[in-house]
Amino acid sequence: MDGLKQRIIGALVLVSLAVIFVPMLFDEPHSERSSTTIKIPEEPPFPEVEAPETEVAPAPSYELSENAPDVPEPGAGESKDSPAYRILEEGSDSAPVASAPVPEVREPAEPETAEYERSLEGAWVVQLGSFGNEDNARRLRDKVREKGYGSHLQAVVRGDTTLTRVFSGPFATRSEAEAAKRAVDDAFGVNSLITSGEK
C-alpha cells in the first residue's frame, strides 16, 4: 500500500507542476505596460466679482426748532394722575410738538472677555464644542440661544490655530450644570463637557 500512495502523490505533484508551467510556455509574451502621463491644465482664474455696495441711509438727525411753542408747566389745577400729554382743542392753531427721542446706548452683544471671565470664577459651565471655524461656533451658539439656553463663545489660541469654544452657563452648582448638560445633549445631539469656570 505504501508504494501505491507514493505513486499517487508523485502523479499529483507532476500534474500540478504541468498546470502551472505549461500555460507559460504557450502564452504570448506580455508587452510591458506603458504608463501614460496625464497633464492636468492649471486651474483657470476665477473672475473677480465685486459685491454690490449697499447704500447706508444716514441716521436721522433730531433738532429742536427755535420757533416751537413753549409748553407751559402743569398748573395747580392739574392733578398728579393726569396723563403726561395734552389733548388739543379741535380749533386750536398750535400743532403737537414731538420731543426729540434720546438715542439708546446699547451694550455690545458679547461681554468683555476679562470681565466675563471674572464672573465665571467659582461657577460651572457646559462646553458644547470647540471649532476651528468661528462661523460654525456662532451657528451652534445661535441655535442654543434660540432654544432658550444661555450661550457664549470663547477664543482659545493653540499654537498656530485659534479654536472657538461654545459654552452654556454659568451655573452656580455642579448639579445644575449636569442637568443642563443632559438637556443640551438631548436637544442638540452633542456630547458636552462640564468644566469649572475658573481658567
C-alpha positions in Angstrom: 0.0 0.0 0.0 2.8 2.4 0.7 4.1 2.1 -2.8 0.7 2.9 -4.2 0.4 6.1 -2.0 3.8 7.3 -3.2 2.9 6.8 -6.8 -0.4 8.7 -6.4 1.3 11.6 -4.6 4.0 11.8 -7.3 1.4 11.9 -10.0 -0.4 14.7 -8.3 2.8 16.7 -8.0 3.6 16.3 -11.7 0.1 17.3 -12.8 0.1 20.4 -10.6 3.6 21.4 -12.0 2.3 20.9 -15.5 -0.8 23.0 -14.8 1.4 25.8 -13.6 4.2 25.8 -16.2 2.6 24.6 -19.5 0.5 27.8 -19.9 3.6 29.9 -19.5 5.3 28.1 -22.4 2.4 28.6 -24.9 1.4 32.0 -23.8 2.3 35.0 -25.9 4.9 37.2 -24.4 3.5 40.0 -22.4 4.1 43.5 -23.5 5.2 45.8 -20.8 2.6 48.1 -19.6 3.2 51.6 -20.8 2.2 54.3 -18.4 0.7 57.4 -19.8 1.1 60.7 -18.0 -2.0 62.9 -17.9 -1.3 66.6 -17.9 -3.9 68.5 -15.9 -4.2 72.1 -17.0 -3.8 74.7 -14.4 -7.0 75.9 -12.7 -8.4 78.9 -14.7 -8.5 82.1 -12.7 -11.9 82.9 -11.3 -13.4 86.2 -12.5 -13.3 88.8 -9.8 -16.8 89.7 -8.8 -17.5 92.9 -6.9 -20.2 92.8 -4.3 -22.8 95.5 -4.9 -22.4 98.3 -2.4 -25.4 98.8 -0.3 -26.3 102.4 0.5 -26.4 103.1 4.1 -29.1 105.6 4.9 -27.9 108.4 7.0 -29.1 108.4 10.6 -32.0 110.8 11.1 -31.0 113.9 13.0 -33.4 115.3 15.5 -33.2 119.0 16.1 -35.4 121.3 18.2 -36.8 124.1 16.2 -36.3 127.6 17.6 -39.9 128.6 16.8 -41.6 125.7 18.6 -44.2 127.0 21.0 -43.3 126.7 24.7 -45.3 124.1 26.6 -46.5 125.6 29.9 -45.7 123.8 33.1 -48.6 121.8 34.6 -50.5 124.2 36.8 -52.0 123.7 40.2 -55.3 122.7 38.6 -53.9 119.5 37.1 -53.5 116.5 39.3 -50.6 114.2 39.5 -52.6 111.4 38.0 -53.2 113.4 34.8 -51.5 112.0 31.7 -48.2 113.4 30.6 -49.8 114.5 27.3 -52.5 117.0 26.4 -55.4 116.8 24.1 -55.6 119.8 21.9 -58.8 121.6 21.2 -60.1 121.0 17.7 -60.0 124.6 16.7 -56.6 125.3 18.2 -53.8 126.7 16.0 -50.9 125.0 17.7 -49.7 121.7 16.4 -48.3 119.0 18.7 -44.6 119.2 19.1 -42.7 115.9 19.1 -39.9 115.7 21.6 -36.5 114.5 20.3 -36.0 110.9 21.3 -32.9 110.2 23.3 -30.8 107.7 21.4 -30.2 104.5 23.4 -26.6 103.4 24.1 -26.5 99.7 23.7 -24.0 97.5 25.3 -22.1 95.2 22.9 -23.7 91.7 22.5 -20.6 89.9 23.6 -19.4 90.8 27.1 -15.8 91.9 27.5 -13.6 88.8 28.0 -11.8 89.9 31.2 -15.0 91.0 32.9 -16.9 87.9 31.8 -14.1 85.5 33.0 -14.2 87.2 36.4 -17.9 86.4 36.6 -17.2 82.7 35.9 -14.9 82.3 39.0 -16.4 79.6 41.1 -19.1 78.8 38.6 -19.7 75.7 36.3 -20.1 75.8 32.6 -21.1 73.3 29.9 -18.7 73.2 27.0 -20.7 72.2 23.9 -17.8 72.1 21.4 -14.6 73.5 20.0 -14.5 74.7 16.5 -11.7 75.7 14.1 -14.2 77.7 12.1 -15.7 80.6 14.1 -18.8 80.6 11.9 -19.7 77.1 12.9 -19.3 78.0 16.6 -21.6 81.1 16.1 -24.2 78.9 14.4 -24.3 76.5 17.3 -24.4 79.4 19.8 -27.3 80.9 17.9 -29.2 77.5 17.9 -28.7 77.2 21.6 -29.9 80.7 22.2 -33.0 80.1 20.0 -33.9 77.1 22.3 -33.7 79.4 25.3 -30.4 78.4 26.8 -27.7 80.9 27.7 -24.6 80.5 25.5 -21.4 82.3 24.8 -18.1 81.9 22.8 -14.5 81.9 23.9 -11.5 82.1 21.6 -8.5 79.9 22.6 -5.1 80.0 20.8 -3.4 76.6 20.5 -0.1 77.0 18.6 -0.8 78.4 15.2 -4.6 77.7 15.3 -7.4 79.6 17.0 -10.2 77.5 18.4 -13.6 78.9 19.3 -15.3 77.2 22.2 -19.1 77.3 22.7 -20.2 77.3 26.3 -23.6 77.3 28.1 -23.9 78.7 31.5 -22.6 79.7 34.0 -24.3 77.6 36.7 -24.0 78.1 40.4 -23.7 74.4 41.3 -22.4 71.3 39.5 -25.8 69.6 39.8 -27.4 72.5 37.8 -24.7 72.1 35.2 -25.2 68.3 35.0 -29.0 68.9 34.4 -28.2 71.5 31.7 -25.7 69.1 30.1 -28.4 66.3 29.8 -30.9 68.8 28.3 -28.4 70.3 25.8 -27.0 66.8 24.8 -30.6 65.6 24.1 -31.6 68.8 22.3 -28.6 69.2 20.0 -27.1 65.8 19.7 -23.7 66.8 21.2 -21.5 65.2 23.9 -20.8 68.2 26.0 -18.4 68.6 28.9 -18.9 70.1 32.4 -16.0 72.4 33.4 -15.2 74.8 36.1 -15.4 78.4 35.0 -12.0 79.2 36.6 -9.3 79.3 33.9 
